[in-house]
């Protein structure tokens, strides 16, 4: 177990480059495996979550070189090139890896089992199992398939196209269905109540798949061939950048540039919310990389003000809400977060854990069933905090400690390695 000790910072300064986007990294190795030919992936996130996905692809018979590094070479074997694994596929803490692989494996002609750690096996899987069963897959698991481990009997040749109205805006649900839909005859569609991140649609197009969008509805035709362009360069993760954007916004004296960040509009809720809070934040040098918009982001300290975070903003910032709760604790006024019940079923119950831990620092937070009410503007003081086995909770609390009086200790930060290897060292180097 590793602890992270944070002293008050006098300002975050300079320029930093962050690890590759986690969501895009997962998808890159999966789609490269399904493509005909070899794909070189650079900027691949070396976190534990994405390495679990890469190793699972390798166990499915796809040669993958460079696992553990930021450069992978994937020798794809085409849509029907996967083979039955000889043992259980362990996805560790990765909900994205498990849910996307479940969709992919549902369309195979073999048996496979997906499992994970003590936190992943508590996360809801019924939201993907139900539509995949409707498409013809045979899936079993604990609690009637609502919890992992998941045992999947692929139904290649029997997969039915599905027109699915998702009750939640979830890129993982949408992606699992679309991946299974690649093995169906006819069109598979997913309609969401609001738009979730669209990395799957963008990457499928980059591999030559025709993906159609009409409002909140996404459709693809089955049995399309994936063709590699040979190279795929992954931008930095905006969810990782969020910790530094908030830190520089709340610590006086900060002037920080974060380079090469993916600024996909389905992910930039964090930027829109910080700007609404009055943050001094600008995007520079806009360009495109791997089919994704990219920019450098400059942020300087400025006193923040309270806002309401709700509605369509929430899916665009769902992973960043823990650190936005930190920003709200330092903002003037009362911030309301609603429509975010999805936070209850992440690696931890992020509403409960963030409220509990920020109260230890002196923040005034009231839980709501679907969010939080945070009365900000008061001075926070360092405290001993717990990560609750959640990487984003751990990193958010470290950011909170930068602007607090006295030392803050975050216990059990090993979980940070799932998504942001080297976070602690980079934060301390930038803040002092």
C-alpha positions in Angstrom: 0.0 0.0 0.0 1.4 3.4 -1.0 0.6 6.8 0.5 0.8 10.2 -1.3 1.8 13.2 0.9 0.8 16.6 -0.4 2.1 20.0 1.0 0.5 23.3 0.1 1.7 24.5 -3.4 2.9 28.0 -4.4 1.7 27.4 -7.9 1.9 24.9 -10.8 4.2 26.2 -13.5 5.7 25.2 -16.8 4.6 22.7 -19.5 3.7 19.1 -19.2 2.8 16.2 -21.5 0.4 13.5 -20.1 -0.1 9.8 -20.9 -2.3 8.7 -23.7 -6.0 8.6 -23.6 -7.3 5.6 -21.7 -10.6 5.2 -23.6 -8.8 5.5 -27.0 -6.0 3.1 -25.9 -8.5 0.4 -25.1 -10.3 0.8 -28.4 -7.1 1.0 -30.4 -5.8 -2.4 -29.5 -9.2 -4.0 -29.9 -9.9 -2.6 -33.4 -6.3 -3.2 -34.5 -6.8 -6.8 -33.6 -9.9 -7.0 -35.8 -8.3 -5.3 -38.8 -6.5 -6.9 -41.7 -2.8 -6.2 -41.3 -0.4 -4.6 -38.8 -1.0 -1.4 -36.8 1.6 0.5 -34.9 0.1 2.3 -32.0 2.0 5.1 -30.3 1.0 7.0 -27.2 -0.6 3.9 -25.8 -1.5 4.3 -22.1 0.8 2.1 -20.0 -1.7 2.0 -17.1 -2.8 -1.3 -15.7 -6.3 -1.1 -17.1 -5.2 -0.8 -20.7 -2.4 -3.4 -20.3 -5.1 -5.9 -19.1 -7.0 -5.2 -22.4 -3.8 -5.6 -24.5 -3.0 -8.9 -22.7 -6.5 -10.2 -23.2 -6.2 -9.5 -27.0 -2.9 -11.4 -27.0 -4.6 -14.4 -25.2 -7.2 -14.3 -28.0 -4.6 -15.3 -30.5 -3.5 -11.9 -31.8 0.3 -11.1 -31.7 0.8 -7.9 -29.8 4.4 -6.6 -29.4 5.4 -4.0 -26.8 2.9 -4.7 -24.0 4.0 -2.5 -21.0 5.3 0.3 -23.3 3.7 3.2 -25.0 4.3 1.7 -28.4 2.4 -1.4 -29.4 2.5 -3.3 -32.7 -0.7 -5.3 -33.3 -0.8 -7.9 -36.0 -4.5 -8.0 -36.8 -6.1 -11.1 -38.2 -9.4 -9.7 -39.5 -12.9 -9.8 -38.2 -12.9 -13.6 -37.7 -9.3 -14.0 -36.6 -9.7 -14.3 -32.8 -9.3 -17.8 -31.2 -10.6 -19.4 -28.1 -8.5 -18.5 -25.0 -7.0 -21.3 -22.9 -7.8 -19.6 -19.6 -9.9 -16.9 -18.0 -9.4 -13.4 -19.2 -8.6 -11.1 -16.2 -9.4 -7.5 -16.8 -8.3 -6.3 -13.4 -10.0 -3.0 -12.5 -11.1 -2.2 -16.0 -14.8 -1.7 -16.6 -14.1 -0.5 -20.1 -12.1 -3.5 -21.0 -14.6 -6.0 -19.7 -17.7 -4.3 -21.3 -16.1 -3.8 -24.7 -14.6 -7.3 -24.7 -18.0 -8.8 -23.8 -19.5 -7.2 -26.9 -16.7 -8.5 -29.1 -16.7 -12.0 -27.6 -20.4 -12.3 -28.0 -19.9 -12.5 -31.8 -17.3 -15.2 -31.7 -17.6 -19.0 -32.3 -16.0 -20.0 -29.0 -16.3 -19.9 -25.2 -14.6 -17.4 -23.0 -14.8 -16.1 -19.4 -14.1 -12.5 -18.2 -13.3 -11.7 -14.6 -11.7 -8.9 -12.7 -10.6 -7.7 -9.2 -12.8 -7.3 -6.1 -14.0 -3.9 -7.3 -14.8 -4.8 -10.9 -16.8 -7.8 -9.9 -19.1 -5.5 -8.0 -19.8 -3.2 -10.9 -23.1 -3.6 -12.9 -22.8 -5.7 -16.1 -26.6 -6.3 -16.7 -26.7 -3.1 -18.8 -24.6 -4.8 -21.5 -25.6 -8.4 -20.9 -29.3 -7.8 -21.5 -28.9 -6.3 -25.0 -26.2 -8.8 -26.0 -28.5 -11.6 -25.0 -31.2 -10.1 -27.2 -28.7 -10.2 -30.1 -28.3 -14.0 -29.6 -25.3 -14.3 -27.2 -25.4 -16.8 -24.4 -24.0 -15.1 -21.3 -24.0 -16.3 -17.7 -22.7 -14.7 -14.6 -23.3 -14.0 -11.0 -26.7 -12.5 -10.1 -28.2 -13.8 -13.4 -25.5 -12.1 -15.4 -25.7 -8.8 -13.7 -22.2 -9.2 -12.1 -18.9 -10.6 -13.3 -17.3 -13.1 -13.8 -19.1 -13.4 -17.2 -19.1 -16.7 -19.1 -19.8 -16.0 -22.8 -20.7 -18.6 -25.4 -20.2 -16.7 -28.7 -23.0 -17.0 -31.3 -21.3 -16.2 -34.6 -23.6 -16.9 -37.4 -26.6 -16.4 -35.1 -26.1 -12.8 -34.0 -29.1 -10.7 -34.7 -29.1 -7.0 -35.6 -30.6 -4.9 -32.8 -32.2 -1.5 -32.7 -31.6 -0.6 -29.0 -32.8 2.4 -27.0 -30.3 2.6 -24.1 -31.7 3.8 -20.8 -28.4 5.5 -20.0 -25.9 7.5 -21.9 -22.9 5.2 -21.8 -20.1 4.8 -24.3 -19.3 1.4 -22.8 -22.9 0.1 -23.5 -23.0 1.7 -26.9 -19.6 0.3 -27.8 -20.4 -3.3 -26.6 -23.5 -3.4 -28.8 -21.8 -1.9 -31.8 -18.9 -4.4 -31.5 -21.3 -7.3 -31.4 -23.2 -5.7 -34.3 -20.1 -6.1 -36.5 -21.0 -9.8 -36.4 -24.7 -9.4 -37.2 -26.5 -9.5 -40.5 -28.1 -6.1 -41.1 -28.0 -2.8 -39.3 -27.4 -2.5 -35.5 -28.4 0.8 -33.9 -28.0 2.4 -30.5 -30.1 5.4 -29.4 -29.1 7.2 -26.2 -30.9 9.7 -24.0 -28.0 12.1 -24.5 -24.7 11.8 -26.4 -21.9 9.8 -24.8 -18.3 9.9 -25.9 -17.9 8.9 -29.5 -14.4 7.4 -29.6 -15.7 4.1 -30.9 -17.5 5.7 -33.8 -14.5 7.8 -34.7 -12.0 4.9 -34.5 -14.3 2.5 -36.5 -14.4 5.1 -39.3 -10.6 5.4 -39.1 -10.5 1.6 -39.8 -12.8 2.0 -42.8 -16.1 1.1 -41.2 -19.2 3.1 -42.3 -20.8 4.4 -39.1 -23.9 6.6 -39.5 -25.2 9.1 -37.0 -28.6 10.7 -36.9 -29.0 12.9 -33.8 -28.6 10.5 -30.8 -28.8 7.4 -32.9 -25.7 5.5 -34.1 -25.9 2.7 -36.8 -23.5 0.4 -38.5 -24.0 -2.5 -40.9 -22.6 -5.9 -39.8 -19.8 -7.8 -41.5 -17.8 -4.8 -42.6 -14.1 -5.3 -43.0 -11.7 -3.3 -40.9 -8.6 -2.1 -42.7 -5.6 -0.6 -41.0 -3.9 2.7 -42.0 -0.7 1.3 -40.4 -0.2 4.0 -37.8 -2.3 5.3 -34.8 -1.0 8.0 -32.5 -3.1 8.5 -29.4 -3.5 12.0 -27.9 -3.2 12.7 -24.1 -6.2 12.0 -21.9 -8.4 14.9 -21.0 -9.6 13.0 -18.0 -6.0 12.9 -16.8 -5.5 16.6 -17.8 -8.5 17.5 -15.7 -6.6 17.0 -12.4 -4.0 19.6 -13.5 -6.5 22.0 -15.0 -8.3 22.1 -11.7 -5.1 22.2 -9.7 -3.8 25.2 -11.6 -7.2 26.9 -11.3 -7.3 26.7 -7.5 -3.7 27.2 -6.5 -2.6 30.9 -6.6 0.4 31.7 -8.7 -0.2 28.9 -11.2 0.5 29.2 -15.0 0.5 25.8 -16.6 0.4 24.5 -20.2 -0.8 20.9 -20.8 0.3 19.7 -24.3 -1.4 17.5 -26.9 -4.7 16.9 -25.1 -7.6 15.3 -26.8 -10.5 17.8 -26.9 -13.2 15.6 -28.4 -16.5 17.6 -27.8 -18.1 14.6 -26.1 -15.3 14.8 -23.5 -14.8 18.5 -23.0 -17.5 19.0 -20.3 -14.6 19.7 -17.9 -13.5 22.6 -20.0 -17.0 24.0 -20.4 -17.7 23.7 -16.7 -14.4 25.3 -15.6 -15.0 28.2 -18.0 -18.5 28.7 -16.6 -16.8 28.8 -13.1 -14.6 31.7 -14.4 -11.4 29.7 -14.9 -8.6 31.4 -16.9 -8.3 28.7 -19.5 -7.5 28.8 -23.2 -7.0 26.2 -25.9 -4.2 26.8 -28.4 -2.7 25.0 -31.5 -5.8 23.1 -32.4 -5.2 20.1 -34.8 -6.4 16.6 -35.5 -4.7 13.3 -34.4 -5.9 9.8 -34.9 -9.3 11.1 -36.0 -9.6 13.1 -32.8 -9.3 16.9 -32.2 -6.3 17.9 -30.1 -5.0 21.1 -28.6 -2.6 22.5 -26.0 -4.4 23.9 -22.9 -3.1 26.9 -20.9 -4.6 27.5 -17.4 -3.8 30.2 -14.9 -5.1 30.7 -11.4 -8.3 32.7 -11.0 -10.9 32.6 -8.2 -13.7 30.3 -9.2 -17.4 30.8 -8.7 -20.2 28.2 -8.1 -22.2 26.7 -10.9 -24.8 24.0 -11.5 -23.6 20.9 -13.2 -26.5 18.9 -14.7 -28.3 17.6 -17.8 -26.3 17.0 -20.9 -23.1 18.3 -19.3 -22.9 15.3 -17.0 -22.1 12.5 -19.6 -19.5 14.8 -21.1 -17.8 15.2 -17.7 -18.8 12.0 -15.8 -15.2 10.9 -15.0 -14.1 14.5 -14.0 -16.9 15.1 -11.5 -14.8 14.0 -8.5 -12.1 16.6 -9.3 -14.8 19.2 -10.1 -16.1 18.6 -6.6 -12.7 19.8 -5.5 -12.9 22.9 -7.7 -16.4 23.6 -6.2 -15.0 23.3 -2.7 -12.7 26.2 -3.4 -15.2 28.2 -5.5 -17.3 31.1 -4.1 -21.0 30.1 -3.6 -22.9 26.9 -3.7 -22.4 24.4 -6.5 -25.1 21.9 -7.3 -24.3 18.6 -9.1 -27.4 16.6 -10.2 -28.3 14.0 -12.8 -25.1 12.1 -11.9 -26.4 8.9 -10.3 -24.0 7.0 -12.6 -21.3 8.0 -10.1 -22.8 5.6 -7.6 -21.6 2.6 -9.7 -18.1 3.5 -10.6 -14.9 2.0 -9.0 -16.4 3.3 -5.8 -19.6 5.2 -5.0 -18.0 8.5 -6.0 -20.7 10.6 -4.6 -20.4 9.1 -1.1 -16.6 8.8 -1.2 -15.9 12.3 -2.4 -18.4 13.8 0.1 -16.9 11.8 3.0 -13.2 12.6 2.1 -13.7 16.3 1.3 -15.5 16.8 4.6 -12.3 15.6 6.3 -10.6 18.6 4.7 -13.3 20.9 6.0 -15.5 21.2 2.9 -19.2 21.7 3.3 -20.9 19.0 1.2 -24.3 17.4 1.3 -25.0 14.3 -0.7 -28.0 14.0 -3.1 -29.3 10.8 -4.5 -27.9 11.8 -7.9 -25.2 14.3 -7.0 -23.9 16.8 -4.4 -24.4 20.2 -3.0 -21.1 21.9 -2.2 -20.8 25.2 -0.4 -17.4 26.5 -1.3 -15.2 29.5 -0.6 -14.0 28.4 2.9 -10.4 27.5 3.7 -9.7 23.8 3.7 -7.1 22.1 5.9 -4.9 19.1 5.3 -6.1 15.7 6.6 -5.6 12.0 6.3 -7.8 10.7 3.5 -8.6 7.3 2.0 -8.7 6.4 -1.7 -11.4 3.7 -1.3 -9.7 1.7 -4.0 -10.6 4.4 -6.6 -8.0 6.0 -8.8 -10.0 9.2 -9.6 -10.9 9.7 -5.9 -7.2 9.4 -4.9 -6.0 11.9 -7.6 -8.8 14.3 -6.8 -7.9 14.3 -3.1 -4.3 15.0 -3.9 -5.3 18.0 -6.0 -7.5 19.2 -3.0 -4.4 19.1 -0.8 -2.4 21.4 -3.0 -4.5 24.4 -2.0 -5.2 23.3 1.6 -3.4 24.5 4.8 -1.0 21.9 6.1 -0.2 18.4 4.9 -2.7 16.1 3.2 -2.0 12.4 3.1 -3.9 10.1 0.6 -3.7 6.5 1.7 -3.5 3.5 -0.7 -2.8 5.3 -4.0 -1.6 2.2 -5.8 -4.9 2.3 -7.7 -3.7 5.4 -9.6 -1.6 3.1 -11.7 -4.7 1.8 -13.4 -5.1 5.0 -15.4 -2.3 7.4 -14.7 1.1 5.9 -14.1 3.5 8.4 -12.7 0.8 10.8 -11.5 2.3 11.4 -8.1 5.7 12.2 -9.3 4.4 14.5 -12.1 2.1 16.4 -9.7 4.8 17.0 -7.1 7.3 18.0 -9.8 4.9 20.5 -11.3 3.5 21.9 -8.0 6.8 22.6 -6.2 
